[in-house]
């Protein structure tokens, strides 16, 4: 694997792999708080409609699948 990377085989196809600019990382951190708040608010809203634990799991499964999928 190291010989492919150093020889230019795989590295030429992938391009230059470097860290993104610091401004991009800052924006990711800035957007992390509203997105976390949105998903927690949706989970709380769905949980209030549920009458039982089983029904709550039924409501929250699609939300959690869309979040991680």
PQR file of N, CA, C, O and H, with PARSE charges and radii, in Angstrom:
ATOM      1  N   UNK A   1       0.819  -1.182   0.000 -0.4000 1.5000
ATOM      2  CA  UNK A   1       0.000   0.000   0.000 -0.0000 2.0000
ATOM      3  C   UNK A   1       0.868   1.252   0.000  0.5500 1.7000
ATOM      4  O   UNK A   1       0.579   2.217  -0.708 -0.5500 1.4000
ATOM      5  N   UNK A   2       1.925   1.232   0.791 -0.4000 1.5000
ATOM      6  CA  UNK A   2       2.812   2.394   0.840 -0.0000 2.0000
ATOM      7  C   UNK A   2       3.493   2.628  -0.495  0.5500 1.7000
ATOM      8  O   UNK A   2       3.728   3.774  -0.880 -0.5500 1.4000
ATOM      9  H   UNK A   2       2.160   0.448   1.366  0.4000 1.0000
ATOM     10  N   UNK A   3       3.812   1.555  -1.204 -0.4000 1.5000
ATOM     11  CA  UNK A   3       4.467   1.733  -2.498 -0.0000 2.0000
ATOM     12  C   UNK A   3       3.511   2.351  -3.522  0.5500 1.7000
ATOM     13  O   UNK A   3       3.942   3.118  -4.383 -0.5500 1.4000
ATOM     14  H   UNK A   3       3.621   0.625  -0.891  0.4000 1.0000
ATOM     15  N   UNK A   4       2.229   2.025  -3.437 -0.4000 1.5000
ATOM     16  CA  UNK A   4       1.266   2.638  -4.344 -0.0000 2.0000
ATOM     17  C   UNK A   4       1.125   4.130  -4.078  0.5500 1.7000
ATOM     18  O   UNK A   4       1.057   4.934  -5.007 -0.5500 1.4000
ATOM     19  H   UNK A   4       1.879   1.402  -2.738  0.4000 1.0000
ATOM     20  N   UNK A   5       1.083   4.487  -2.802 -0.4000 1.5000
ATOM     21  CA  UNK A   5       0.905   5.894  -2.450 -0.0000 2.0000
ATOM     22  C   UNK A   5       2.147   6.696  -2.826  0.5500 1.7000
ATOM     23  O   UNK A   5       2.039   7.776  -3.406 -0.5500 1.4000
ATOM     24  H   UNK A   5       1.138   3.834  -2.047  0.4000 1.0000
ATOM     25  N   UNK A   6       3.320   6.173  -2.498 -0.4000 1.5000
ATOM     26  CA  UNK A   6       4.540   6.914  -2.801 -0.0000 2.0000
ATOM     27  C   UNK A   6       4.852   6.912  -4.293  0.5500 1.7000
ATOM     28  O   UNK A   6       5.488   7.840  -4.792 -0.5500 1.4000
ATOM     29  H   UNK A   6       3.408   5.296  -2.027  0.4000 1.0000
ATOM     30  N   UNK A   7       4.417   5.890  -5.003 -0.4000 1.5000
ATOM     31  CA  UNK A   7       4.674   5.817  -6.435 -0.0000 2.0000
ATOM     32  C   UNK A   7       3.765   6.694  -7.269  0.5500 1.7000
ATOM     33  O   UNK A   7       4.001   6.859  -8.466 -0.5500 1.4000
ATOM     34  H   UNK A   7       3.901   5.136  -4.598  0.4000 1.0000
ATOM     35  N   UNK A   8       2.744   7.254  -6.673 -0.4000 1.5000
ATOM     36  CA  UNK A   8       1.858   8.135  -7.421 -0.0000 2.0000
ATOM     37  C   UNK A   8       0.642   7.439  -7.989  0.5500 1.7000
ATOM     38  O   UNK A   8      -0.175   8.085  -8.645 -0.5500 1.4000
ATOM     39  H   UNK A   8       2.553   7.120  -5.701  0.4000 1.0000
ATOM     40  N   UNK A   9       0.489   6.134  -7.761 -0.4000 1.5000
ATOM     41  CA  UNK A   9      -0.661   5.423  -8.301 -0.0000 2.0000
ATOM     42  C   UNK A   9      -1.968   5.895  -7.701  0.5500 1.7000
ATOM     43  O   UNK A   9      -2.827   6.425  -8.405 -0.5500 1.4000
ATOM     44  H   UNK A   9       1.153   5.609  -7.228  0.4000 1.0000
ATOM     45  N   UNK A  10      -2.118   5.707  -6.428 -0.4000 1.5000
ATOM     46  CA  UNK A  10      -3.354   6.105  -5.756 -0.0000 2.0000
ATOM     47  C   UNK A  10      -3.346   7.595  -5.445  0.5500 1.7000
ATOM     48  O   UNK A  10      -4.385   8.250  -5.533 -0.5500 1.4000
ATOM     49  H   UNK A  10      -1.420   5.275  -5.855  0.4000 1.0000
ATOM     50  N   UNK A  11      -2.190   8.136  -5.084 -0.4000 1.5000
ATOM     51  CA  UNK A  11      -2.102   9.542  -4.703 -0.0000 2.0000
ATOM     52  C   UNK A  11      -2.476  10.462  -5.865  0.5500 1.7000
ATOM     53  O   UNK A  11      -3.076  11.515  -5.652 -0.5500 1.4000
ATOM     54  H   UNK A  11      -1.346   7.604  -5.012  0.4000 1.0000
ATOM     55  N   UNK A  12      -2.134  10.079  -7.065 -0.4000 1.5000
ATOM     56  CA  UNK A  12      -2.469  10.908  -8.217 -0.0000 2.0000
ATOM     57  C   UNK A  12      -3.977  10.954  -8.445  0.5500 1.7000
ATOM     58  O   UNK A  12      -4.508  11.972  -8.889 -0.5500 1.4000
ATOM     59  H   UNK A  12      -1.647   9.223  -7.238  0.4000 1.0000
ATOM     60  N   UNK A  13      -4.666   9.856  -8.143 -0.4000 1.5000
ATOM     61  CA  UNK A  13      -6.110   9.817  -8.326 -0.0000 2.0000
ATOM     62  C   UNK A  13      -6.845  10.584  -7.228  0.5500 1.7000
ATOM     63  O   UNK A  13      -7.881  11.197  -7.483 -0.5500 1.4000
ATOM     64  H   UNK A  13      -4.235   9.029  -7.783  0.4000 1.0000
ATOM     65  N   UNK A  14      -6.313  10.551  -6.016 -0.4000 1.5000
ATOM     66  CA  UNK A  14      -6.990  11.193  -4.893 -0.0000 2.0000
ATOM     67  C   UNK A  14      -6.709  12.688  -4.821  0.5500 1.7000
ATOM     68  O   UNK A  14      -7.495  13.431  -4.232 -0.5500 1.4000
ATOM     69  H   UNK A  14      -5.471  10.052  -5.808  0.4000 1.0000
ATOM     70  N   UNK A  15      -5.647  13.129  -5.384 -0.4000 1.5000
ATOM     71  CA  UNK A  15      -5.299  14.537  -5.301 -0.0000 2.0000
ATOM     72  C   UNK A  15      -4.574  14.831  -4.001  0.5500 1.7000
ATOM     73  O   UNK A  15      -4.091  13.920  -3.328 -0.5500 1.4000
ATOM     74  H   UNK A  15      -5.008  12.526  -5.863  0.4000 1.0000
ATOM     75  N   UNK A  16      -4.502  16.085  -3.657 -0.4000 1.5000
ATOM     76  CA  UNK A  16      -3.807  16.496  -2.443 -0.0000 2.0000
ATOM     77  C   UNK A  16      -4.764  16.414  -1.264  0.5500 1.7000
ATOM     78  O   UNK A  16      -5.736  17.166  -1.190 -0.5500 1.4000
ATOM     79  H   UNK A  16      -4.895  16.825  -4.203  0.4000 1.0000
ATOM     80  N   UNK A  17      -4.487  15.501  -0.347 -0.4000 1.5000
ATOM     81  CA  UNK A  17      -5.304  15.362   0.848 -0.0000 2.0000
ATOM     82  C   UNK A  17      -4.714  16.225   1.952  0.5500 1.7000
ATOM     83  O   UNK A  17      -3.627  15.950   2.459 -0.5500 1.4000
ATOM     84  H   UNK A  17      -3.697  14.890  -0.408  0.4000 1.0000
ATOM     85  N   UNK A  18      -5.434  17.259   2.313 -0.4000 1.5000
ATOM     86  CA  UNK A  18      -4.976  18.167   3.360 -0.0000 2.0000
ATOM     87  C   UNK A  18      -6.178  18.553   4.212  0.5500 1.7000
ATOM     88  O   UNK A  18      -7.323  18.300   3.839 -0.5500 1.4000
ATOM     89  H   UNK A  18      -6.317  17.482   1.900  0.4000 1.0000
ATOM     90  N   UNK A  19      -5.909  19.161   5.341 -0.4000 1.5000
ATOM     91  CA  UNK A  19      -6.982  19.643   6.187 -0.0000 2.0000
ATOM     92  C   UNK A  19      -7.719  20.782   5.488  0.5500 1.7000
ATOM     93  O   UNK A  19      -7.114  21.566   4.756 -0.5500 1.4000
ATOM     94  H   UNK A  19      -4.979  19.367   5.644  0.4000 1.0000
ATOM     95  N   UNK A  20      -9.023  20.867   5.719 -0.4000 1.5000
ATOM     96  CA  UNK A  20      -9.757  21.995   5.120 -0.0000 2.0000
ATOM     97  C   UNK A  20      -9.317  23.304   5.765  0.5500 1.7000
ATOM     98  O   UNK A  20      -8.689  23.301   6.824 -0.5500 1.4000
ATOM     99  H   UNK A  20      -9.514  20.231   6.314  0.4000 1.0000
ATOM    100  N   UNK A  21      -9.643  24.407   5.132 -0.4000 1.5000
ATOM    101  CA  UNK A  21      -9.269  25.711   5.708 -0.0000 2.0000
ATOM    102  C   UNK A  21      -9.898  25.907   7.090  0.5500 1.7000
ATOM    103  O   UNK A  21     -10.943  25.331   7.394 -0.5500 1.4000
ATOM    104  H   UNK A  21     -10.153  24.410   4.272  0.4000 1.0000
ATOM    105  N   UNK A  22      -9.261  26.710   7.906 -0.4000 1.5000
ATOM    106  CA  UNK A  22      -9.723  26.933   9.272 -0.0000 2.0000
ATOM    107  C   UNK A  22     -11.095  27.595   9.295  0.5500 1.7000
ATOM    108  O   UNK A  22     -11.873  27.372  10.223 -0.5500 1.4000
ATOM    109  H   UNK A  22      -8.413  27.178   7.659  0.4000 1.0000
ATOM    110  N   UNK A  23     -11.402  28.404   8.287 -0.4000 1.5000
ATOM    111  CA  UNK A  23     -12.724  29.041   8.246 -0.0000 2.0000
ATOM    112  C   UNK A  23     -13.829  28.005   8.057  0.5500 1.7000
ATOM    113  O   UNK A  23     -14.917  28.144   8.616 -0.5500 1.4000
ATOM    114  H   UNK A  23     -10.770  28.585   7.533  0.4000 1.0000
ATOM    115  N   UNK A  24     -13.550  26.973   7.275 -0.4000 1.5000
ATOM    116  CA  UNK A  24     -14.536  25.905   7.095 -0.0000 2.0000
ATOM    117  C   UNK A  24     -14.768  25.154   8.392  0.5500 1.7000
ATOM    118  O   UNK A  24     -15.905  24.825   8.727 -0.5500 1.4000
ATOM    119  H   UNK A  24     -12.667  26.860   6.821  0.4000 1.0000
ATOM    120  N   UNK A  25     -13.709  24.885   9.116 -0.4000 1.5000
ATOM    121  CA  UNK A  25     -13.848  24.192  10.397 -0.0000 2.0000
ATOM    122  C   UNK A  25     -14.621  25.039  11.404  0.5500 1.7000
ATOM    123  O   UNK A  25     -15.401  24.507  12.193 -0.5500 1.4000
ATOM    124  H   UNK A  25     -12.785  25.153   8.844  0.4000 1.0000
ATOM    125  N   UNK A  26     -14.412  26.337  11.381 -0.4000 1.5000
ATOM    126  CA  UNK A  26     -15.153  27.225  12.280 -0.0000 2.0000
ATOM    127  C   UNK A  26     -16.634  27.217  11.930  0.5500 1.7000
ATOM    128  O   UNK A  26     -17.479  27.188  12.824 -0.5500 1.4000
ATOM    129  H   UNK A  26     -13.779  26.770  10.740  0.4000 1.0000
ATOM    130  N   UNK A  27     -16.960  27.243  10.633 -0.4000 1.5000
ATOM    131  CA  UNK A  27     -18.369  27.208  10.234 -0.0000 2.0000
ATOM    132  C   UNK A  27     -19.024  25.890  10.597  0.5500 1.7000
ATOM    133  O   UNK A  27     -20.202  25.861  10.956 -0.5500 1.4000
ATOM    134  H   UNK A  27     -16.273  27.266   9.907  0.4000 1.0000
ATOM    135  N   UNK A  28     -18.286  24.814  10.511 -0.4000 1.5000
ATOM    136  CA  UNK A  28     -18.835  23.518  10.931 -0.0000 2.0000
ATOM    137  C   UNK A  28     -19.178  23.549  12.415  0.5500 1.7000
ATOM    138  O   UNK A  28     -20.238  23.070  12.817 -0.5500 1.4000
ATOM    139  H   UNK A  28     -17.330  24.838  10.220  0.4000 1.0000
ATOM    140  N   UNK A  29     -18.298  24.104  13.221 -0.4000 1.5000
ATOM    141  CA  UNK A  29     -18.565  24.207  14.655 -0.0000 2.0000
ATOM    142  C   UNK A  29     -19.729  25.152  14.953  0.5500 1.7000
ATOM    143  O   UNK A  29     -20.517  24.904  15.866 -0.5500 1.4000
ATOM    144  H   UNK A  29     -17.437  24.494  12.894  0.4000 1.0000
ATOM    145  N   UNK A  30     -19.834  26.234  14.180 -0.4000 1.5000
ATOM    146  CA  UNK A  30     -20.938  27.174  14.371 -0.0000 2.0000
ATOM    147  C   UNK A  30     -22.271  26.513  14.032  0.5500 1.7000
ATOM    148  O   UNK A  30     -23.258  26.722  14.737 -0.5500 1.4000
ATOM    149  H   UNK A  30     -19.194  26.435  13.438  0.4000 1.0000
ATOM    150  N   UNK A  31     -22.314  25.729  12.977 -0.4000 1.5000
ATOM    151  CA  UNK A  31     -23.556  25.073  12.563 -0.0000 2.0000
ATOM    152  C   UNK A  31     -23.893  23.842  13.396  0.5500 1.7000
ATOM    153  O   UNK A  31     -25.016  23.340  13.343 -0.5500 1.4000
ATOM    154  H   UNK A  31     -21.513  25.559  12.404  0.4000 1.0000
ATOM    155  N   UNK A  32     -22.936  23.364  14.154 -0.4000 1.5000
ATOM    156  CA  UNK A  32     -23.169  22.181  14.976 -0.0000 2.0000
ATOM    157  C   UNK A  32     -24.206  22.446  16.063  0.5500 1.7000
ATOM    158  O   UNK A  32     -25.034  21.580  16.344 -0.5500 1.4000
ATOM    159  H   UNK A  32     -22.024  23.771  14.197  0.4000 1.0000
ATOM    160  N   UNK A  33     -24.175  23.610  16.668 -0.4000 1.5000
ATOM    161  CA  UNK A  33     -25.104  23.939  17.757 -0.0000 2.0000
ATOM    162  C   UNK A  33     -26.552  24.020  17.259  0.5500 1.7000
ATOM    163  O   UNK A  33     -27.417  23.404  17.880 -0.5500 1.4000
ATOM    164  H   UNK A  33     -23.502  24.313  16.439  0.4000 1.0000
ATOM    165  N   UNK A  34     -26.869  24.744  16.174 -0.4000 1.5000
ATOM    166  CA  UNK A  34     -28.268  24.764  15.712 -0.0000 2.0000
ATOM    167  C   UNK A  34     -28.768  23.398  15.243  0.5500 1.7000
ATOM    168  O   UNK A  34     -29.929  23.055  15.470 -0.5500 1.4000
ATOM    169  H   UNK A  34     -26.166  25.245  15.669  0.4000 1.0000
ATOM    170  N   UNK A  35     -27.907  22.617  14.593 -0.4000 1.5000
ATOM    171  CA  UNK A  35     -28.348  21.300  14.143 -0.0000 2.0000
ATOM    172  C   UNK A  35     -28.609  20.360  15.313  0.5500 1.7000
ATOM    173  O   UNK A  35     -29.582  19.606  15.294 -0.5500 1.4000
ATOM    174  H   UNK A  35     -26.964  22.895  14.409  0.4000 1.0000
ATOM    175  N   UNK A  36     -27.762  20.395  16.318 -0.4000 1.5000
ATOM    176  CA  UNK A  36     -27.990  19.576  17.503 -0.0000 2.0000
ATOM    177  C   UNK A  36     -29.268  20.018  18.210  0.5500 1.7000
ATOM    178  O   UNK A  36     -30.023  19.180  18.705 -0.5500 1.4000
ATOM    179  H   UNK A  36     -26.972  21.008  16.334  0.4000 1.0000
ATOM    180  N   UNK A  37     -29.514  21.321  18.261 -0.4000 1.5000
ATOM    181  CA  UNK A  37     -30.739  21.832  18.881 -0.0000 2.0000
ATOM    182  C   UNK A  37     -31.976  21.397  18.102  0.5500 1.7000
ATOM    183  O   UNK A  37     -32.997  21.048  18.694 -0.5500 1.4000
ATOM    184  H   UNK A  37     -28.901  22.001  17.859  0.4000 1.0000
ATOM    185  N   UNK A  38     -31.884  21.419  16.779 -0.4000 1.5000
ATOM    186  CA  UNK A  38     -33.011  21.005  15.942 -0.0000 2.0000
ATOM    187  C   UNK A  38     -33.362  19.544  16.186  0.5500 1.7000
ATOM    188  O   UNK A  38     -34.529  19.218  16.399 -0.5500 1.4000
ATOM    189  H   UNK A  38     -31.054  21.703  16.297  0.4000 1.0000
ATOM    190  N   UNK A  39     -32.372  18.664  16.157 -0.4000 1.5000
ATOM    191  CA  UNK A  39     -32.650  17.244  16.337 -0.0000 2.0000
ATOM    192  C   UNK A  39     -33.126  16.935  17.752  0.5500 1.7000
ATOM    193  O   UNK A  39     -33.981  16.069  17.935 -0.5500 1.4000
ATOM    194  H   UNK A  39     -31.423  18.930  15.984  0.4000 1.0000
ATOM    195  N   UNK A  40     -32.593  17.622  18.751 -0.4000 1.5000
ATOM    196  CA  UNK A  40     -33.071  17.370  20.106 -0.0000 2.0000
ATOM    197  C   UNK A  40     -34.499  17.889  20.286  0.5500 1.7000
ATOM    198  O   UNK A  40     -35.294  17.272  20.995 -0.5500 1.4000
ATOM    199  H   UNK A  40     -31.899  18.326  18.602  0.4000 1.0000
ATOM    200  N   UNK A  41     -34.830  19.017  19.653 -0.4000 1.5000
ATOM    201  CA  UNK A  41     -36.196  19.531  19.729 -0.0000 2.0000
ATOM    202  C   UNK A  41     -37.177  18.598  19.022  0.5500 1.7000
ATOM    203  O   UNK A  41     -38.285  18.376  19.511 -0.5500 1.4000
ATOM    204  H   UNK A  41     -34.184  19.518  19.077  0.4000 1.0000
ATOM    205  N   UNK A  42     -36.777  18.055  17.881 -0.4000 1.5000
ATOM    206  CA  UNK A  42     -37.645  17.099  17.183 -0.0000 2.0000
ATOM    207  C   UNK A  42     -37.851  15.833  18.002  0.5500 1.7000
ATOM    208  O   UNK A  42     -38.963  15.309  18.075 -0.5500 1.4000
ATOM    209  H   UNK A  42     -35.877  18.236  17.484  0.4000 1.0000
ATOM    210  N   UNK A  43     -36.789  15.344  18.615 -0.4000 1.5000
ATOM    211  CA  UNK A  43     -36.918  14.149  19.459 -0.0000 2.0000
ATOM    212  C   UNK A  43     -37.845  14.419  20.633  0.5500 1.7000
ATOM    213  O   UNK A  43     -38.673  13.574  20.974 -0.5500 1.4000
ATOM    214  H   UNK A  43     -35.885  15.769  18.556  0.4000 1.0000
ATOM    215  N   UNK A  44     -37.720  15.563  21.244 -0.4000 1.5000
ATOM    216  CA  UNK A  44     -38.572  15.916  22.373 -0.0000 2.0000
ATOM    217  C   UNK A  44     -40.028  16.075  21.938  0.5500 1.7000
ATOM    218  O   UNK A  44     -40.939  15.649  22.648 -0.5500 1.4000
ATOM    219  H   UNK A  44     -37.047  16.249  20.967  0.4000 1.0000
ATOM    220  N   UNK A  45     -40.247  16.688  20.773 -0.4000 1.5000
ATOM    221  CA  UNK A  45     -41.608  16.862  20.268 -0.0000 2.0000
ATOM    222  C   UNK A  45     -42.254  15.515  19.960  0.5500 1.7000
ATOM    223  O   UNK A  45     -43.417  15.300  20.302 -0.5500 1.4000
ATOM    224  H   UNK A  45     -39.507  17.034  20.197  0.4000 1.0000
ATOM    225  N   UNK A  46     -41.526  14.613  19.326 -0.4000 1.5000
ATOM    226  CA  UNK A  46     -42.072  13.290  19.034 -0.0000 2.0000
ATOM    227  C   UNK A  46     -42.306  12.490  20.308  0.5500 1.7000
ATOM    228  O   UNK A  46     -43.265  11.723  20.395 -0.5500 1.4000
ATOM    229  H   UNK A  46     -40.581  14.787  19.048  0.4000 1.0000
ATOM    230  N   UNK A  47     -41.446  12.664  21.282 -0.4000 1.5000
ATOM    231  CA  UNK A  47     -41.590  11.920  22.529 -0.0000 2.0000
ATOM    232  C   UNK A  47     -42.823  12.373  23.314  0.5500 1.7000
ATOM    233  O   UNK A  47     -43.421  11.571  24.031 -0.5500 1.4000
ATOM    234  H   UNK A  47     -40.668  13.287  21.212  0.4000 1.0000
ATOM    235  N   UNK A  48     -43.207  13.633  23.189 -0.4000 1.5000
ATOM    236  CA  UNK A  48     -44.387  14.096  23.919 -0.0000 2.0000
ATOM    237  C   UNK A  48     -45.680  13.530  23.341  0.5500 1.7000
ATOM    238  O   UNK A  48     -46.676  13.424  24.057 -0.5500 1.4000
ATOM    239  H   UNK A  48     -42.721  14.284  22.606  0.4000 1.0000
ATOM    240  N   UNK A  49     -45.683  13.166  22.062 -0.4000 1.5000
ATOM    241  CA  UNK A  49     -46.873  12.579  21.457 -0.0000 2.0000
ATOM    242  C   UNK A  49     -47.041  11.111  21.801  0.5500 1.7000
ATOM    243  O   UNK A  49     -48.145  10.576  21.697 -0.5500 1.4000
ATOM    244  H   UNK A  49     -44.873  13.252  21.480  0.4000 1.0000
ATOM    245  N   UNK A  50     -45.983  10.461  22.201 -0.4000 1.5000
ATOM    246  CA  UNK A  50     -46.036   9.018  22.466 -0.0000 2.0000
ATOM    247  C   UNK A  50     -46.745   8.745  23.788  0.5500 1.7000
ATOM    248  O   UNK A  50     -46.553   9.460  24.771 -0.5500 1.4000
ATOM    249  H   UNK A  50     -45.087  10.895  22.285  0.4000 1.0000
ATOM    250  N   UNK A  51     -47.569   7.695  23.792 -0.4000 1.5000
ATOM    251  CA  UNK A  51     -48.276   7.312  25.011 -0.0000 2.0000
ATOM    252  C   UNK A  51     -47.541   6.231  25.783  0.5500 1.7000
ATOM    253  O   UNK A  51     -47.807   6.010  26.964 -0.5500 1.4000
ATOM    254  H   UNK A  51     -47.725   7.114  22.993  0.4000 1.0000
ATOM    255  N   UNK A  52     -46.618   5.559  25.113 -0.4000 1.5000
ATOM    256  CA  UNK A  52     -45.849   4.513  25.781 -0.0000 2.0000
ATOM    257  C   UNK A  52     -44.427   4.517  25.233  0.5500 1.7000
ATOM    258  O   UNK A  52     -44.114   5.194  24.253 -0.5500 1.4000
ATOM    259  H   UNK A  52     -46.402   5.738  24.153  0.4000 1.0000
ATOM    260  N   UNK A  53     -43.593   3.752  25.886 -0.4000 1.5000
ATOM    261  CA  UNK A  53     -42.205   3.655  25.439 -0.0000 2.0000
ATOM    262  C   UNK A  53     -42.119   3.003  24.066  0.5500 1.7000
ATOM    263  O   UNK A  53     -41.310   3.407  23.231 -0.5500 1.4000
ATOM    264  H   UNK A  53     -43.848   3.202  26.681  0.4000 1.0000
ATOM    265  N   UNK A  54     -42.942   2.009  23.836 -0.4000 1.5000
ATOM    266  CA  UNK A  54     -42.936   1.315  22.543 -0.0000 2.0000
ATOM    267  C   UNK A  54     -43.391   2.253  21.421  0.5500 1.7000
ATOM    268  O   UNK A  54     -42.815   2.247  20.333 -0.5500 1.4000
ATOM    269  H   UNK A  54     -43.600   1.680  24.514  0.4000 1.0000
ATOM    270  N   UNK A  55     -44.404   3.043  21.682 -0.4000 1.5000
ATOM    271  CA  UNK A  55     -44.872   3.988  20.676 -0.0000 2.0000
ATOM    272  C   UNK A  55     -43.839   5.095  20.436  0.5500 1.7000
ATOM    273  O   UNK A  55     -43.674   5.562  19.309 -0.5500 1.4000
ATOM    274  H   UNK A  55     -44.872   3.048  22.566  0.4000 1.0000
ATOM    275  N   UNK A  56     -43.152   5.507  21.489 -0.4000 1.5000
ATOM    276  CA  UNK A  56     -42.102   6.507  21.335 -0.0000 2.0000
ATOM    277  C   UNK A  56     -40.973   6.001  20.465  0.5500 1.7000
ATOM    278  O   UNK A  56     -40.436   6.746  19.645 -0.5500 1.4000
ATOM    279  H   UNK A  56     -43.286   5.127  22.405  0.4000 1.0000
ATOM    280  N   UNK A  57     -40.611   4.750  20.635 -0.4000 1.5000
ATOM    281  CA  UNK A  57     -39.568   4.146  19.805 -0.0000 2.0000
ATOM    282  C   UNK A  57     -40.024   4.080  18.347  0.5500 1.7000
ATOM    283  O   UNK A  57     -39.225   4.261  17.429 -0.5500 1.4000
ATOM    284  H   UNK A  57     -41.047   4.145  21.302  0.4000 1.0000
ATOM    285  N   UNK A  58     -41.308   3.821  18.150 -0.4000 1.5000
ATOM    286  CA  UNK A  58     -41.871   3.770  16.800 -0.0000 2.0000
ATOM    287  C   UNK A  58     -41.780   5.143  16.128  0.5500 1.7000
ATOM    288  O   UNK A  58     -41.496   5.229  14.933 -0.5500 1.4000
ATOM    289  H   UNK A  58     -41.957   3.675  18.896  0.4000 1.0000
ATOM    290  N   UNK A  59     -42.019   6.214  16.888 -0.4000 1.5000
ATOM    291  CA  UNK A  59     -41.951   7.563  16.328 -0.0000 2.0000
ATOM    292  C   UNK A  59     -40.513   8.018  16.084  0.5500 1.7000
ATOM    293  O   UNK A  59     -40.236   8.691  15.091 -0.5500 1.4000
ATOM    294  H   UNK A  59     -42.250   6.144  17.858  0.4000 1.0000
ATOM    295  N   UNK A  60     -39.603   7.656  16.976 -0.4000 1.5000
ATOM    296  CA  UNK A  60     -38.244   8.189  16.895 -0.0000 2.0000
ATOM    297  C   UNK A  60     -37.324   7.420  15.944  0.5500 1.7000
ATOM    298  O   UNK A  60     -36.296   7.952  15.526 -0.5500 1.4000
ATOM    299  H   UNK A  60     -39.828   7.109  17.783  0.4000 1.0000
ATOM    300  N   UNK A  61     -37.668   6.200  15.603 -0.4000 1.5000
ATOM    301  CA  UNK A  61     -36.794   5.402  14.735 -0.0000 2.0000
ATOM    302  C   UNK A  61     -36.546   6.070  13.375  0.5500 1.7000
ATOM    303  O   UNK A  61     -35.389   6.146  12.960 -0.5500 1.4000
ATOM    304  H   UNK A  61     -38.503   5.767  15.943  0.4000 1.0000
ATOM    305  N   UNK A  62     -37.565   6.556  12.663 -0.4000 1.5000
ATOM    306  CA  UNK A  62     -37.266   7.212  11.368 -0.0000 2.0000
ATOM    307  C   UNK A  62     -36.397   8.458  11.512  0.5500 1.7000
ATOM    308  O   UNK A  62     -35.555   8.732  10.656 -0.5500 1.4000
ATOM    309  H   UNK A  62     -38.505   6.494  12.999  0.4000 1.0000
ATOM    310  N   UNK A  63     -36.599   9.212  12.592 -0.4000 1.5000
ATOM    311  CA  UNK A  63     -35.797  10.408  12.798 -0.0000 2.0000
ATOM    312  C   UNK A  63     -34.343  10.044  13.047  0.5500 1.7000
ATOM    313  O   UNK A  63     -33.438  10.669  12.496 -0.5500 1.4000
ATOM    314  H   UNK A  63     -37.282   8.989  13.287  0.4000 1.0000
ATOM    315  N   UNK A  64     -34.123   9.042  13.868 -0.4000 1.5000
ATOM    316  CA  UNK A  64     -32.753   8.648  14.156 -0.0000 2.0000
ATOM    317  C   UNK A  64     -32.089   7.986  12.959  0.5500 1.7000
ATOM    318  O   UNK A  64     -30.880   8.129  12.771 -0.5500 1.4000
ATOM    319  H   UNK A  64     -34.858   8.534  14.315  0.4000 1.0000
ATOM    320  N   UNK A  65     -32.844   7.274  12.155 -0.4000 1.5000
ATOM    321  CA  UNK A  65     -32.285   6.652  10.944 -0.0000 2.0000
ATOM    322  C   UNK A  65     -31.906   7.715   9.928  0.5500 1.7000
ATOM    323  O   UNK A  65     -30.881   7.576   9.259 -0.5500 1.4000
ATOM    324  H   UNK A  65     -33.826   7.158  12.307  0.4000 1.0000
ATOM    325  N   UNK A  66     -32.698   8.773   9.790 -0.4000 1.5000
ATOM    326  CA  UNK A  66     -32.370   9.825   8.824 -0.0000 2.0000
ATOM    327  C   UNK A  66     -31.183  10.637   9.310  0.5500 1.7000
ATOM    328  O   UNK A  66     -30.431  11.184   8.503 -0.5500 1.4000
ATOM    329  H   UNK A  66     -33.530   8.885  10.333  0.4000 1.0000
ATOM    330  N   UNK A  67     -31.009  10.720  10.617 -0.4000 1.5000
ATOM    331  CA  UNK A  67     -29.906  11.481  11.153 -0.0000 2.0000
ATOM    332  C   UNK A  67     -28.578  10.776  10.921  0.5500 1.7000
ATOM    333  O   UNK A  67     -27.591  11.426  10.577 -0.5500 1.4000
ATOM    334  H   UNK A  67     -31.619  10.276  11.272  0.4000 1.0000
ATOM    335  N   UNK A  68     -28.532   9.476  11.098 -0.4000 1.5000
ATOM    336  CA  UNK A  68     -27.281   8.729  10.982 -0.0000 2.0000
ATOM    337  C   UNK A  68     -27.110   8.071   9.628  0.5500 1.7000
ATOM    338  O   UNK A  68     -26.017   7.597   9.318 -0.5500 1.4000
ATOM    339  H   UNK A  68     -29.333   8.947  11.377  0.4000 1.0000
ATOM    340  N   UNK A  69     -28.132   8.027   8.824 -0.4000 1.5000
ATOM    341  CA  UNK A  69     -28.027   7.309   7.557 -0.0000 2.0000
ATOM    342  C   UNK A  69     -27.625   8.132   6.390  0.5500 1.7000
ATOM    343  O   UNK A  69     -27.511   7.614   5.279 -0.5500 1.4000
ATOM    344  H   UNK A  69     -29.020   8.412   9.076  0.4000 1.0000
TER
END
